[in-house]
Amino acid sequence: MENAIIELEGLTKFYGSLKAVDNLHLKIKAGEVFGLLGPNGAGKTTTILMMLGLTEPSAGTAKVCGFNATRDPISVKRKVGYMPDNVGFYDNMTAFENLLYIARLNGLGIDNVHDRVQEMMELVGLGAAMHKKTSAYSRGMKQRLGLADVLIRQPEVIILDEPTLGIDPTGVKEFLQLIRELSRQQGITVLLSSHHLHQVQQVCDRVGIFVGGKLLAEGNIHQLSQNLFSEESCLVTITLADTPPDTAELESMLSEIGAVRKVTVSGNGVDISCVENITPELVRLFVEKGFGITGVYRKEYGLEEIYQQYFDNNLTENVSHGKSSGLFQRSFFRKTAN
Ligand SMILES: Nc1ncnc2c1ncn2[C@@H]1O[C@H](COP(=O)(O)OP(=O)(O)OP(=O)(O)O)[C@@H](O)[C@H]1O
């Protein structure tokens, strides 16, 4: 991949005998919004810590903005803004004062520092609340302030670990939109770790599915879906006005269409699995054959199905090798259930 800004090669981390990250190879392009998706204990935070030079890999390398994170962590720190899942501020100071303090600590020029802080507060949507004490800030407001804290250092890459944890659905939507806009407007590369499939799907250009320290798959939603569901990438359900008189005849008629892989007739519902979207052709055929249609529904495979499918495959593989991965499944569902 050309212009990769993050390059992980054979990245591995052992904690004692536990392999937390297992031979990870990954490249992320400049300007991309990449989602690292996986259940509890998958190794996301450990990977991030290695990218920031905060923990040493047992093997392999993490290169960020051209610098080896283990050998040159200070250079990486200058280029990367990291927002952990729980951002802390001085509660007795206003948000403006907090950010001003951070800006000065980071050596921003005295002349324009007030303007710059104000500009950042407005950029993250806190212009009207910037003189409130952070003790009075909601979780969502603190996350926005955390983002301003990261942005004021003018990073090339921002790494966000579970940035939407504990924010209400409207807040999540707004926060993710903000991240996406910032990435587009300012060309910032974003790496986002999350358990939340739907959120990742909304905002990321590409995702990596991470389970048990291994990157099981990476790509955009379309590519992942194609790889997994190439035999049945599209499911069309047609509801007929009446139960078909001859089910076998209907099934064999539909099966003759090249793109159709499987047909199931149940009552007046017909499920047709196809390799591509041939919904108009199917509807035309039913009408030509004199069937009344009361409903047509086409199912798209989203990230949830993709993730579950990779997850199930991985479970099956591990079980067949005598390992129990039940812990991953339990912890994943616990965290996504709320
Ligand atoms: N400092 C540590 N010492 C020993 N084991 C650790 C340490 N940090 C993490 N681990 C273990 O390494 C594995 C990966 O943990 P990590 O925190 O990287 O996962 P994660 O995907 O970020 O999970 P979560 O979503 O719960 O934060 C887990 O089994 C965890 O218990």
The ligand as a MOL file (V3000), in Angstrom:
LIG
                    3D

  0  0  0     0  0            999 V3000
M  V30 BEGIN CTAB
M  V30 COUNTS 31 33 0 0 0
M  V30 BEGIN ATOM
M  V30 1 N -0.6170 -5.4490 31.6590 0
M  V30 2 C -1.1220 -6.6400 31.4040 0
M  V30 3 N -0.6580 -7.7440 32.0140 0
M  V30 4 C -1.1370 -8.9700 31.7560 0
M  V30 5 N -2.1210 -9.2090 30.8580 0
M  V30 6 C -2.6360 -8.1600 30.2090 0
M  V30 7 C -2.1770 -6.8210 30.4410 0
M  V30 8 N -2.8690 -5.9660 29.6410 0
M  V30 9 C -3.7270 -6.7410 28.9450 0
M  V30 10 N -3.5920 -8.0390 29.2850 0
M  V30 11 C -4.3290 -9.1820 28.6940 0
M  V30 12 O -4.0970 -9.1620 27.2860 0
M  V30 13 C -5.2740 -9.4800 26.5590 0
M  V30 14 C -5.5960 -8.3390 25.6030 0
M  V30 15 O -6.0120 -7.2100 26.3710 0
M  V30 16 P -6.3750 -5.7800 25.7290 0
M  V30 17 O -6.6390 -4.8430 26.8600 0
M  V30 18 O -5.3280 -5.4210 24.7560 0
M  V30 19 O -7.7090 -6.1170 24.9410 0
M  V30 20 P -8.8320 -5.1450 24.3630 0
M  V30 21 O -9.2170 -5.6830 23.0430 0
M  V30 22 O -8.3780 -3.7430 24.4160 0
M  V30 23 O -10.0160 -5.3720 25.3990 0
M  V30 24 P -11.1080 -4.3050 25.9710 0
M  V30 25 O -12.0390 -4.0590 24.8520 0
M  V30 26 O -11.7480 -5.0750 27.0800 0
M  V30 27 O -10.3670 -3.0930 26.4280 0
M  V30 28 C -6.3380 -9.7430 27.6080 0
M  V30 29 O -6.4170 -11.1380 27.8150 0
M  V30 30 C -5.8430 -9.0310 28.8390 0
M  V30 31 O -6.2930 -9.6700 30.0200 0
M  V30 END ATOM
M  V30 BEGIN BOND
M  V30 1 1 1 2
M  V30 2 1 2 3
M  V30 3 2 2 7
M  V30 4 2 3 4
M  V30 5 1 4 5
M  V30 6 2 5 6
M  V30 7 1 6 7
M  V30 8 1 6 10
M  V30 9 1 7 8
M  V30 10 2 8 9
M  V30 11 1 9 10
M  V30 12 1 10 11
M  V30 13 1 11 12
M  V30 14 1 11 30
M  V30 15 1 12 13
M  V30 16 1 13 14
M  V30 17 1 13 28
M  V30 18 1 14 15
M  V30 19 1 15 16
M  V30 20 2 16 17
M  V30 21 1 16 18
M  V30 22 1 16 19
M  V30 23 1 19 20
M  V30 24 2 20 21
M  V30 25 1 20 22
M  V30 26 1 20 23
M  V30 27 1 23 24
M  V30 28 2 24 25
M  V30 29 1 24 26
M  V30 30 1 24 27
M  V30 31 1 28 29
M  V30 32 1 28 30
M  V30 33 1 30 31
M  V30 END BOND
M  V30 END CTAB
M  END
